Amino acid sequence: MEILFFINWFFNSNLLFILVERIFLHLKEQPIVVSFGHFTPNMIILHLSIIIGGILMFFIVKNYPETFTKDNLWGAVIITLPFVLLKMLIDNLTAPAKKK
């Protein structure tokens, strides 16, 4: 429910990061031409991170309730970590080579 009511600050910061990135790309007028069929890299990252985050929540966070409490937000960090890592990986793979 924290996510639905925008109380989870990890989720909120993630949304703000995506918003700033999209505004920056729009202002720079950088076309995004990379696509895998109908899926863009951002859509693939989002779907994979949801699946991996759900698996991590089910197998790690759920099995250690004394470690991952409501006061301790490390569970949210573990769940959002796949998104950040996948985002960095895809950005590096799809970025054009820098010219010297």
C-alpha positions in Angstrom: 0.0 0.0 0.0 3.0 2.3 0.5 3.7 2.3 -3.2 0.1 3.0 -4.1 -0.1 6.0 -1.9 3.5 7.2 -2.8 4.8 6.7 0.8 7.7 4.4 -0.1 10.7 6.8 -0.7 12.7 4.2 -2.7 9.8 4.0 -5.2 9.3 7.8 -5.3 13.0 8.4 -5.9 13.0 5.9 -8.7 10.1 7.6 -10.3 11.8 11.0 -10.0 15.0 9.5 -11.5 13.0 8.2 -14.5 11.2 11.6 -14.9 14.5 13.5 -14.8 16.1 11.1 -17.3 13.2 11.5 -19.7 13.2 15.3 -19.5 17.0 15.3 -20.1 16.6 13.1 -23.1 13.8 15.2 -24.5 15.7 18.4 -24.0 18.8 16.9 -25.7 16.5 15.6 -28.5 18.3 12.3 -28.4 16.4 9.7 -30.4 16.0 6.3 -28.9 16.2 3.8 -31.8 17.1 0.7 -29.9 14.2 -1.8 -29.7 13.7 -5.5 -29.4 10.5 -6.1 -31.4 7.8 -4.1 -29.7 9.7 -3.8 -26.4 12.1 -0.9 -25.7 15.1 -1.5 -23.4 13.3 0.4 -20.6 10.2 -1.9 -20.9 12.4 -4.9 -20.7 14.3 -3.5 -17.6 11.0 -2.8 -15.9 9.5 -6.2 -16.5 12.7 -8.1 -15.5 13.2 -6.0 -12.4 9.6 -6.7 -11.3 10.1 -10.4 -11.7 13.5 -10.5 -10.0 12.3 -8.2 -7.2 9.3 -10.5 -6.6 11.5 -13.5 -6.5 13.9 -11.8 -4.1 11.0 -10.7 -1.9 9.6 -14.2 -1.8 12.8 -16.1 -1.1 14.8 -13.6 1.0 12.7 -10.9 2.6 9.8 -13.1 3.4 12.0 -15.8 5.0 13.8 -13.3 7.4 11.0 -11.3 9.0 13.1 -10.4 12.0 15.7 -8.7 9.8 13.4 -7.0 7.3 11.0 -5.1 9.5 8.8 -2.1 8.7 11.3 0.1 10.5 14.2 -1.4 8.5 14.0 -0.6 4.8 16.7 -3.0 3.6 14.0 -5.2 2.1 13.1 -2.3 -0.2 16.7 -1.8 -1.1 17.1 -5.5 -2.0 13.9 -5.4 -4.1 14.9 -2.3 -6.1 18.6 -3.3 -6.6 17.8 -5.4 -9.7 16.2 -2.4 -11.3 19.2 -0.2 -10.7 21.7 -2.9 -11.9 19.7 -3.8 -15.0 19.3 -0.1 -15.8 23.0 0.5 -15.6 23.8 -2.6 -17.7 21.3 -1.8 -20.5 22.4 1.9 -20.6 26.0 0.7 -21.0 25.1 -1.8 -23.7 22.9 0.6 -25.7 25.0 3.7 -25.4 26.9 4.7 -28.5 30.7 4.3 -28.4 32.4 7.5 -27.3 34.7 9.0 -29.9 38.1 10.2 -28.9 
